[in-house]
Amino acid sequence: MEKRIKGSCTTILVGKKASIDGSTIISRNDDGHEALDPERLVVVNPEDQPKHYQSVISKVQVTLPDNPLRYTSIPNSILTNGTWPAAGINSENIAMSATETITTNSRIQGADPLVAGGIGEEDLVTLVLPYIHSAKEGVTRLGALLKEYGTYEPNGIAFSDKDEIWWLETIGGHHWAAKRIPDDAYVVAPNRMNIDDFDFNAADTMASDDLEDLIATYHLNPDFDRVNLRHIFGSSSIKDTVYNNPRAWFGQKYFTPDVQQDPMEQDLPFICHANRKISIEDVKFVLSSHFENTKYDVYGSGSEAEKKLFRPIGINRNHDVHILQIRNDVPAEIAGIHWLAFGANTFNTVVPFYANVNDTPASYKDANGTFNLNDMYWLSCTTALLGDTDYDFYVDMRNSYELEAMSAYRKLENDTDADLSNHADTTAYLEAANQQLADIAMKLQTKLLGEMVIAGSEKMKLRYNLND
């Protein structure tokens, strides 16, 4: 079976009492094994949702329920290996991000092997998001699908509504466990099994019916006096110490700087508490980060060995970064905000698109495999590539652009929120606002690229100091 796995993501979850405005936030870098893979922002309306679904990769066939909800989606532009919707918010303000590829081990795979013809990252948003009415219901539906069809890969999946965030991790071919994130907590989840201490009898956990028995039957628990799912089902490998753990360490260092930890530590906590309330800007910074102000920064002053030691969060293989925000201080019509940026995160900004729409702006919807600077995906990738050639030279331009852009987005969002009651056709009103947001984003990203080209041309090596 040909598989195409986006196995390099990073997830951040923020409970409603941990966020600056009382929103729930689930977010993820959708990374891949290749640097470029065009993506789009679309809306899947009920009439476009398939009734009979077949996966391109595994060929699994699933009959879907009637009456699907509308939802936003971030599919691949090139559909050779399937749609890969990545994440979205449905018309009842339920959000889903799928998936964070995670680790496993031979003991659980020997007890519950992966299923070649099962479901996987290509399929999950399509199979679940249009049919759920709460975050917890997302866990229940996905759990039932895993039991029936199995999966060919280990993944972590986030669900949220205005009150709750749930995190589900698949275990073996047919099993799973999920935990509700406390309202006052945050999570930074890299490509490893992330759930640690787990109480099967707690109100904030859910799991496969026989998961506890499976652990006992196959003697899977290495601990004497605790149930730690990362110890039982995950890995504790050398790769984790350089590829996964440092990303959790840096995010936790940023949100909770008074806690001292080792970046290679295998037991970095799953549930964490910040020293302040967390903003969208904070989440974007961490998802764009490359170990700033440490010797491990690829653009920093450490040794070449130190700069190459750890895998950064922001990387050339970022295909999109999405931050799905469900707000609690506004009417339901405008509660869901699908923040989005494309390409490597070092030189882009997330744009706050309203989710309660039937269509999306062309500059975010029409990207394909042909390079085109009128598409935000390709414009973002171009800016990141140029910025990478001399980060120290370009970074101040990036910082000024980011402040200008985010301020403009925030102002338009505030104005749109405030004027909602004056518009009978809410959907058309929000689609117009999204178009304005896209236009601002394209204008300012193009402005940044132009400034970089103009300034950078003076530093080209192809030059000579004598004039005519």
C-alpha positions in Angstrom: 0.0 0.0 0.0 1.4 3.4 -1.0 1.3 5.8 1.9 1.9 9.5 2.1 2.2 10.5 5.7 2.5 14.1 7.0 4.6 12.9 9.9 6.2 16.0 11.2 3.5 18.1 12.9 3.4 20.0 16.2 0.1 20.6 18.1 -0.8 23.2 20.7 -4.0 23.1 22.7 -5.2 25.9 25.0 -8.2 25.6 27.4 -10.7 28.4 27.8 -9.4 29.5 31.2 -5.9 29.5 29.9 -6.5 31.7 26.8 -6.5 35.5 27.0 -10.1 35.9 25.9 -11.9 32.7 27.1 -11.7 30.9 23.8 -10.8 27.3 23.3 -7.9 26.9 20.9 -6.6 23.8 19.0 -3.8 24.4 16.6 -1.2 22.5 14.6 1.5 22.8 12.0 0.5 20.5 9.2 4.0 19.4 8.1 5.2 16.8 5.6 8.2 14.9 4.4 8.5 17.3 1.4 9.1 21.0 1.5 6.4 22.1 -0.9 2.9 20.6 -1.2 0.2 23.2 -2.1 -2.8 23.5 0.1 -6.1 25.4 0.0 -8.8 26.8 2.3 -12.2 25.6 1.2 -15.7 25.1 2.6 -17.3 21.7 2.1 -21.1 22.3 1.9 -23.5 19.5 2.7 -24.2 18.8 -1.0 -20.5 18.3 -1.6 -19.9 15.8 1.2 -19.7 12.2 -0.2 -22.3 9.7 0.9 -20.1 6.7 0.1 -16.5 7.4 0.9 -13.4 5.5 -0.4 -9.9 6.2 0.7 -7.3 6.6 -2.0 -4.5 5.2 0.1 -6.0 2.2 1.9 -9.1 1.8 -0.4 -11.3 1.5 2.7 -15.0 2.2 2.0 -17.2 3.9 4.5 -20.9 4.7 4.2 -21.5 8.0 5.8 -24.6 9.3 7.7 -27.2 11.6 6.2 -27.5 15.3 6.9 -23.8 16.3 7.2 -22.9 19.7 8.5 -21.0 22.3 6.5 -17.3 22.7 7.5 -14.1 24.5 6.6 -11.2 22.4 5.3 -7.6 22.7 4.3 -7.2 20.0 1.6 -4.3 19.2 -0.6 -4.3 21.0 -4.0 -3.0 17.9 -5.7 -5.3 15.0 -5.0 -3.2 12.1 -6.2 -3.0 10.7 -2.7 -6.4 11.8 -1.5 -8.0 15.0 0.0 -6.1 15.2 3.4 -8.5 17.9 4.8 -6.1 18.5 7.8 -8.5 20.6 10.0 -11.7 22.6 10.1 -14.7 24.0 12.0 -18.2 22.8 11.3 -21.4 24.9 11.2 -22.1 24.1 14.9 -18.7 25.5 15.9 -17.1 22.2 16.5 -13.4 22.1 15.5 -11.1 19.2 14.6 -7.4 18.9 13.7 -6.2 15.6 12.3 -3.5 14.5 12.6 -0.4 14.6 14.8 1.6 11.5 13.8 2.7 9.8 17.0 5.0 7.0 18.1 4.3 3.4 19.0 6.2 0.3 20.0 6.5 -3.3 19.1 4.7 -4.6 22.2 1.4 -2.9 21.3 1.8 -3.6 17.6 2.3 -7.3 18.4 -0.9 -7.3 20.5 -3.0 -5.2 18.2 -1.3 -4.9 14.7 -1.9 -1.9 12.5 -4.6 -2.5 9.7 -3.4 -2.0 6.1 -6.9 -1.5 4.9 -8.0 0.9 7.7 -8.6 4.6 8.0 -5.8 7.2 8.4 -4.9 10.9 8.3 -6.2 11.1 4.7 -9.7 10.3 5.8 -10.4 11.4 9.4 -11.7 14.9 9.0 -14.0 13.9 6.2 -15.4 10.9 8.2 -15.9 12.7 11.5 -16.2 16.5 11.5 -19.4 16.9 9.4 -21.3 14.6 11.9 -20.4 15.8 15.4 -22.1 18.3 17.7 -19.6 18.5 20.5 -15.9 17.8 21.0 -16.7 14.7 23.1 -19.0 13.4 20.4 -16.0 13.7 18.1 -14.1 11.3 20.3 -17.0 8.9 20.4 -17.5 8.8 16.6 -13.8 8.4 15.8 -13.5 5.7 18.5 -16.3 3.8 16.9 -14.7 4.1 13.4 -11.4 2.9 14.8 -13.1 -0.1 16.3 -14.9 -1.0 13.1 -12.3 -0.2 10.4 -8.9 0.0 12.3 -6.1 2.3 11.3 -2.8 1.8 9.5 -0.9 4.5 11.5 -0.6 6.0 15.0 -2.1 9.5 15.3 -3.2 12.2 17.7 -6.4 14.1 17.0 -7.8 17.2 18.6 -11.4 18.2 19.0 -12.9 21.4 20.5 -16.2 23.2 21.1 -16.7 26.4 23.1 -16.3 24.7 26.4 -14.1 21.6 26.0 -11.0 20.3 24.3 -10.4 16.6 23.9 -7.2 14.9 22.7 -7.4 11.3 21.2 -4.5 9.1 20.5 -4.8 5.9 18.4 -3.3 2.8 19.9 -2.4 -0.2 17.8 -4.8 -1.1 15.0 -8.1 -0.7 16.7 -7.6 0.9 20.1 -7.5 4.4 21.4 -7.5 6.7 24.5 -8.6 10.3 24.9 -8.3 12.9 27.6 -10.1 16.2 28.2 -7.7 19.0 28.5 -8.3 21.0 31.7 -9.8 24.5 31.1 -6.8 26.2 32.8 -4.1 24.1 31.0 -2.2 24.0 27.7 -0.5 21.2 25.8 2.4 21.1 23.4 2.3 17.8 21.5 5.1 16.7 19.1 5.3 13.5 17.0 5.3 11.1 20.0 2.7 9.4 22.2 1.8 12.3 24.4 -0.8 11.3 27.0 1.0 10.3 30.2 -0.8 9.5 33.5 -4.2 8.1 32.8 -7.1 7.1 35.0 -9.6 4.8 33.3 -12.3 5.7 35.8 -12.0 9.5 35.7 -14.7 11.7 34.1 -12.1 13.4 32.0 -10.9 10.3 30.1 -12.4 8.0 27.5 -10.9 4.8 25.9 -11.6 1.7 24.0 -13.8 -0.6 26.1 -11.1 -3.3 26.5 -8.0 -1.1 26.6 -7.4 -1.7 30.3 -7.7 -5.5 29.8 -5.4 -5.4 26.8 -2.7 -3.8 28.9 -3.0 -6.5 31.6 -3.4 -9.4 29.2 -0.3 -8.6 27.2 1.8 -7.3 30.2 2.3 -4.0 28.5 2.8 -1.7 31.6 6.5 -1.2 32.5 5.6 0.9 35.6 5.1 -0.5 39.1 2.4 1.8 40.5 1.0 4.0 37.7 -0.7 3.9 34.3 1.3 6.1 31.9 0.1 5.7 28.4 3.3 7.1 26.9 5.3 4.5 28.7 2.9 1.7 27.8 2.2 2.5 24.1 4.8 5.0 23.0 8.5 5.1 22.4 11.4 6.3 24.4 13.9 6.4 21.7 17.1 8.3 20.8 15.1 9.9 18.0 12.6 11.2 20.5 15.4 13.0 22.3 16.4 15.1 19.3 13.2 15.1 17.1 10.3 15.2 19.5 11.1 16.1 23.1 13.0 19.4 22.3 9.9 20.8 20.6 7.7 20.1 23.7 10.6 21.6 25.8 10.7 24.8 23.9 7.0 25.4 23.9 6.8 24.7 27.6 9.8 26.9 28.2 8.0 29.7 26.4 4.7 29.4 28.2 6.1 28.4 31.6 9.6 29.8 31.8 10.1 29.3 35.5 10.1 25.5 35.1 13.6 24.2 34.3 13.7 21.1 32.1 16.1 19.2 29.9 15.2 19.4 26.1 16.0 15.7 25.7 13.9 14.6 28.7 11.6 11.7 27.9 9.0 12.5 30.6 8.2 16.1 29.8 4.6 16.6 31.1 1.5 16.4 28.8 -0.7 18.8 30.8 0.9 22.1 31.6 0.0 25.5 33.1 1.3 28.8 31.8 2.5 31.8 33.8 0.1 34.1 31.9 -3.0 33.9 29.7 -2.2 32.7 26.2 -3.0 34.6 23.0 -3.2 33.7 19.3 0.0 35.5 18.8 1.7 33.3 21.5 0.5 30.2 19.8 1.7 31.4 16.4 5.1 32.3 17.8 5.7 28.8 19.2 4.4 27.1 16.0 6.9 29.2 14.0 9.8 28.9 16.5 13.3 27.5 15.9 14.7 27.6 19.4 15.2 31.4 19.5 17.6 32.7 22.1 19.2 29.3 22.6 22.3 27.7 21.2 20.1 25.3 19.2 18.6 28.1 16.9 19.5 27.2 13.3 19.8 31.0 12.7 21.7 31.6 15.9 25.3 31.8 17.1 25.7 28.3 18.5 28.1 25.8 16.9 27.1 24.1 13.7 26.6 20.9 15.6 24.4 22.6 18.2 22.3 24.3 15.5 21.7 21.0 13.8 21.1 18.9 16.9 17.3 19.4 17.3 14.4 19.5 14.9 12.8 22.9 15.1 9.0 23.5 15.3 9.0 26.0 12.4 10.6 24.2 9.5 10.7 24.3 5.7 8.2 21.4 5.7 5.4 23.5 7.2 2.5 23.2 4.7 0.1 25.2 6.8 -0.4 26.4 10.3 -4.0 26.5 11.5 -5.3 27.9 14.8 -8.9 26.9 15.4 -10.5 29.3 17.9 -14.0 28.9 19.3 -14.9 32.1 21.1 -17.3 32.5 24.1 -17.8 36.3 24.2 -19.6 36.7 20.8 -22.7 35.4 19.1 -22.6 31.9 17.8 -22.6 33.1 14.2 -19.1 34.5 14.6 -17.7 32.3 17.3 -15.6 30.0 15.0 -12.4 31.6 13.7 -10.2 29.5 11.4 -6.8 31.3 11.6 -4.6 30.1 8.8 -1.2 30.7 7.1 0.7 28.7 4.4 4.3 27.7 3.9 7.2 27.8 6.3 6.1 29.8 9.3 9.1 32.0 9.7 7.8 34.7 7.3 4.0 34.5 7.3 1.1 35.6 9.4 -2.1 33.7 10.4 -5.3 35.3 9.1 -8.5 35.1 11.1 -11.1 33.8 8.7 -14.7 33.5 9.9 -15.8 29.8 9.7 -19.6 30.5 9.2 -19.4 30.9 5.4 -20.2 29.0 2.2 -17.1 30.0 0.2 -13.5 31.3 0.7 -11.4 33.9 -1.1 -9.8 32.9 -4.3 -6.2 33.7 -3.2 -6.5 31.1 -0.5 -8.7 28.6 -2.5 -7.2 28.3 -5.9 -3.5 27.3 -5.4 -2.4 24.3 -7.4 0.9 22.7 -8.5 1.7 25.7 -10.7 3.8 28.5 -9.1 1.7 31.6 -9.0 2.3 34.7 -6.7 -1.4 35.5 -6.8 -1.9 32.5 -4.6 -1.1 33.0 -0.9 0.5 29.5 -0.7 3.1 30.3 -3.3 3.6 33.9 -2.1 4.3 32.7 1.4 6.7 30.0 0.3 8.6 32.5 -1.8 9.0 35.0 1.1 10.2 32.2 3.4 12.7 31.0 0.9 14.2 34.5 0.5 14.2 35.1 4.2 16.1 31.9 4.8 19.0 33.2 2.7 19.9 35.8 5.3 17.6 35.6 8.3 19.4 38.2 10.4 19.2 40.7 7.6 15.5 40.2 6.8 14.0 39.4 10.3 13.4 43.0 11.3 11.4 43.5 8.1 9.5 40.4 9.0 8.8 41.7 12.5 7.5 45.0 11.2 5.3 43.3 8.6 3.9 40.9 11.3 2.9 43.7 13.6 1.3 45.7 10.8 -0.6 42.7 9.4 -1.8 41.3 12.7 -2.9 44.8 13.8 -4.9 45.2 10.5 -6.5 41.8 10.9 -7.4 42.5 14.5 -9.0 45.8 13.6 -11.1 44.4 10.8 -12.2 41.5 13.0 -13.2 43.9 15.8 -15.1 46.1 13.4 -16.8 43.1 11.8 -17.9 41.7 15.2 -19.3 45.0 16.3 -21.4 45.5 13.2 -22.8 42.0 12.9 -26.3 43.0 14.1 -26.7 45.4 11.2 -26.6 42.7 8.6 -29.5 40.3 7.9 -27.5 38.0 5.7 -24.8 37.0 8.1 -23.1 34.5 5.7 -22.7 37.1 3.0 -21.4 39.6 5.5 -18.8 37.3 6.8 -17.7 36.2 3.3 -17.1 39.8 2.5 -15.1 40.3 5.7 -13.0 37.2 4.8 -12.3 38.7 1.3 -11.1 41.9 2.9 -8.9 39.9 5.2 -7.4 38.0 2.3 -6.9 41.2 0.3 -5.0 42.7 3.3 -2.9 39.6 3.7 -2.0 39.4 0.1 -1.2 43.1 -0.1 1.1 43.1 3.0 2.8 39.8 2.2 3.6 41.1 -1.3 4.8 44.4 0.3 7.1 42.4 2.5 8.5 40.4 -0.4 9.1 43.5 -2.4 11.0 45.2 0.5 13.1 42.0 0.9 13.9 41.9 -2.8 14.8 45.6 -3.0 17.0 45.5 0.2 18.5 42.1 -0.7 19.6 43.2 -4.2 22.2 45.5 -2.6 23.8 42.5 -0.9 24.1 40.3 -4.0 27.6 38.7 -4.5 27.3 39.4 -8.3 28.5 43.0 -7.9 31.6 45.2 -8.4 32.5 48.3 -6.4 33.6 50.6 -9.2 30.8 52.6 -10.9 30.7 53.7 -14.6 
